[in-house]
Amino acid sequence: MNTEQQPDPSDTEQTPAPARRRMGLLVLVALLAYAVDVISKVVVTATMEGEEPIRILGGAVYLQLLRNPYAAFGMDFVGTWVLTAVAVLVVLGIVWFARKLRSAGWAVGLGLVLAGALGNLTDRLFRAPSVFEGHVVDFISVFAPNGEFFPVFNAADSAITIGAGLIVLLTLLGRDYDGTVIPKGGRSKDTGRDDAEEREE
């Protein structure tokens, strides 16, 4: 009689499936958001060069072309090449982390952040004045032109902000990246016992 423990088929067949689905969702969200950013920048640079701001939505939004050498929302605190390096690290970090995902919410959030990082990184790499120091195309100004009320931004900045906000919200709600829910009060995911009780044991 064979007493050796046989591997659970669910460990080898079912476990990777959720990860693949979440990675697929991340990639889909990232591709769609990245396409929106790239296409919008192409249209804006082709039609709004040297034009006055365009008032839409009753003045809630103004469209105008600005080329930004700084960080998201025009923040100026480090050199452009440093921003490029940071964007590359963010992209690589998300790609590495994606294989651990089991949460659809986290997949959407990270997909948006990935798209935003790639969108602005594309500008840094391929737009003037030079590789790694390209100026990012911004074109959305809210409530007033020229960034008078809030810095001018683009679709990539919006994707980063929404994605990061979603991840923060999921964290506050106790929704972990691996699909588990962290109960309030610091209780263990697996046993439901307080961490303090586990330490005493």
C-alpha positions as CSV (number, residue, x, y, z in Angstrom):
1,M,0.0,0.0,0.0
2,N,1.4,3.3,-1.0
3,T,1.4,5.6,2.0
4,E,3.1,8.5,0.2
5,Q,1.0,11.7,0.2
6,Q,-0.2,12.6,-3.2
7,P,-0.1,16.2,-4.3
8,D,-3.3,18.1,-4.2
9,P,-4.3,18.7,-7.9
10,S,-5.7,22.1,-6.9
11,D,-2.2,23.2,-5.9
12,T,-0.8,22.6,-9.4
13,E,-3.8,23.2,-11.6
14,Q,-6.3,25.6,-10.0
15,T,-4.0,27.9,-8.1
16,P,-2.2,29.6,-11.1
17,A,-5.5,30.3,-12.9
18,P,-6.6,33.3,-10.7
19,A,-3.2,34.8,-11.0
20,R,-3.3,34.5,-14.8
21,R,-6.8,36.1,-15.0
22,R,-5.7,39.0,-12.7
23,M,-2.5,39.5,-14.8
24,G,-4.7,39.5,-17.9
25,L,-7.0,42.1,-16.4
26,L,-4.0,44.2,-15.4
27,V,-2.6,44.1,-18.9
28,L,-6.0,44.9,-20.5
29,V,-6.5,47.9,-18.2
30,A,-2.9,49.1,-18.8
31,L,-3.2,48.8,-22.6
32,L,-6.6,50.6,-22.8
33,A,-5.4,53.5,-20.5
34,Y,-2.1,53.7,-22.3
35,A,-3.8,53.9,-25.7
36,V,-6.1,56.7,-24.4
37,D,-3.0,58.7,-23.2
38,V,-1.0,58.2,-26.4
39,I,-3.9,58.9,-28.8
40,S,-5.0,62.0,-26.9
41,K,-1.4,63.4,-26.9
42,V,-1.1,62.8,-30.7
43,V,-4.4,64.6,-31.4
44,V,-3.5,67.5,-29.1
45,T,0.0,68.0,-30.5
46,A,-1.4,67.8,-34.1
47,T,-4.3,70.3,-33.6
48,M,-3.5,72.7,-30.7
49,E,0.1,73.8,-31.3
50,G,0.0,77.6,-30.7
51,E,-3.7,77.7,-30.2
52,E,-5.6,79.5,-27.4
53,P,-7.1,77.4,-24.7
54,I,-10.4,75.7,-25.6
55,R,-13.2,76.2,-23.1
56,I,-15.5,73.1,-22.7
57,L,-18.1,71.9,-20.2
58,G,-19.1,75.4,-19.3
59,G,-15.6,76.3,-18.2
60,A,-15.1,73.3,-16.0
61,V,-12.3,72.2,-18.3
62,Y,-9.9,74.0,-20.6
63,L,-7.9,72.2,-23.3
64,Q,-4.5,73.7,-24.0
65,L,-1.1,72.3,-25.1
66,L,1.7,72.6,-22.6
67,R,5.1,70.8,-22.6
68,N,6.1,69.9,-19.1
69,P,9.7,69.1,-18.2
70,Y,8.8,68.3,-14.6
71,A,7.0,65.6,-12.7
72,A,3.2,64.9,-12.7
73,F,1.1,68.0,-12.4
74,G,4.0,70.2,-13.0
75,M,5.9,69.5,-9.8
76,D,9.5,70.6,-10.0
77,F,11.8,68.8,-7.5
78,V,14.3,66.7,-9.4
79,G,15.9,66.5,-12.8
80,T,14.1,65.1,-15.8
81,W,16.5,62.1,-16.1
82,V,15.7,61.1,-12.5
83,L,12.0,61.1,-13.3
84,T,12.7,58.8,-16.3
85,A,14.6,56.4,-14.0
86,V,11.9,56.4,-11.4
87,A,9.2,55.7,-14.1
88,V,11.3,52.7,-15.4
89,L,11.6,51.4,-11.8
90,V,7.9,51.7,-11.3
91,V,7.1,49.8,-14.5
92,L,9.5,47.0,-13.7
93,G,8.2,46.8,-10.1
94,I,4.6,46.5,-11.3
95,V,5.5,43.8,-13.9
96,W,7.4,41.8,-11.3
97,F,4.6,42.2,-8.7
98,A,1.8,41.3,-11.2
99,R,2.5,37.5,-10.9
100,K,1.4,37.6,-7.2
101,L,-2.0,39.3,-7.9
102,R,-5.2,37.5,-6.9
103,S,-7.4,40.7,-6.5
104,A,-9.3,42.2,-9.4
105,G,-9.3,45.6,-7.7
106,W,-5.6,45.6,-7.2
107,A,-5.2,44.5,-10.9
108,V,-7.2,47.5,-12.1
109,G,-5.4,49.9,-9.8
110,L,-1.9,48.6,-10.8
111,G,-2.9,48.5,-14.4
112,L,-3.8,52.2,-14.3
113,V,-0.6,53.1,-12.5
114,L,1.4,51.1,-15.1
115,A,-0.4,52.8,-18.0
116,G,0.3,56.3,-16.5
117,A,3.9,55.5,-15.9
118,L,4.4,54.1,-19.4
119,G,2.5,57.1,-20.9
120,N,4.7,59.7,-19.4
121,L,7.8,57.6,-19.8
122,T,7.1,57.4,-23.6
123,D,7.2,61.2,-23.7
124,R,10.5,61.3,-21.7
125,L,12.1,58.9,-24.1
126,F,10.8,60.0,-27.5
127,R,9.9,63.7,-27.3
128,A,12.1,66.8,-27.5
129,P,14.5,68.0,-26.4
130,S,16.4,64.7,-26.0
131,V,16.1,61.1,-25.0
132,F,15.5,60.6,-21.2
133,E,14.8,64.4,-21.0
134,G,11.8,64.7,-23.2
135,H,9.0,67.1,-22.1
136,V,5.6,65.5,-21.2
137,V,2.6,66.7,-23.1
138,D,-0.1,68.1,-20.8
139,F,-3.4,69.5,-22.0
140,I,-6.1,69.5,-19.3
141,S,-6.6,72.5,-17.1
142,V,-9.6,72.6,-14.7
143,F,-11.8,75.6,-13.9
144,A,-9.3,78.1,-15.4
145,P,-6.8,78.1,-18.3
146,N,-3.0,78.0,-17.8
147,G,-3.2,75.9,-14.7
148,E,-4.4,78.9,-12.6
149,F,-6.6,76.8,-10.4
150,F,-4.8,73.4,-10.6
151,P,-1.7,72.3,-12.5
152,V,-2.2,71.3,-16.1
153,F,-2.2,67.5,-16.5
154,N,-2.8,64.7,-19.0
155,A,-4.5,61.3,-19.2
156,A,-1.4,59.5,-17.8
157,D,-1.5,61.7,-14.7
158,S,-5.2,60.9,-14.3
159,A,-4.5,57.2,-14.6
160,I,-1.8,57.3,-12.0
161,T,-4.0,59.2,-9.5
162,I,-7.0,57.0,-10.0
163,G,-5.0,53.8,-9.8
164,A,-3.1,54.9,-6.7
165,G,-6.3,56.1,-5.0
166,L,-8.0,52.7,-5.7
167,I,-5.1,50.9,-4.2
168,V,-5.1,53.1,-1.1
169,L,-8.9,52.6,-0.8
170,L,-8.6,48.8,-1.1
171,T,-5.8,48.8,1.6
172,L,-8.0,50.8,4.0
173,L,-10.8,48.4,3.4
174,G,-8.5,45.5,4.2
175,R,-8.5,44.1,0.7
176,D,-5.1,42.5,0.1
177,Y,-3.4,42.0,-3.3
178,D,-3.6,38.3,-2.9
179,G,-7.4,38.4,-2.8
180,T,-7.8,37.9,1.0
181,V,-9.7,40.2,3.3
182,I,-8.0,41.4,6.5
183,P,-10.7,41.6,9.2
184,K,-10.8,44.6,11.4
185,G,-9.0,44.3,14.7
186,G,-5.9,42.7,13.3
187,R,-7.3,39.2,13.2
188,S,-5.5,36.6,11.2
189,K,-6.6,35.9,7.7
190,D,-6.3,32.1,8.1
191,T,-7.6,31.3,11.6
192,G,-9.6,34.4,12.5
193,R,-7.7,34.7,15.8
194,D,-6.1,37.8,17.1
195,D,-2.5,38.3,16.4
196,A,-1.8,38.9,20.0
197,E,-3.3,35.5,20.9
198,E,-1.1,33.8,18.3
199,R,2.0,35.4,19.8
200,E,1.1,34.2,23.3
201,E,0.9,30.6,21.9
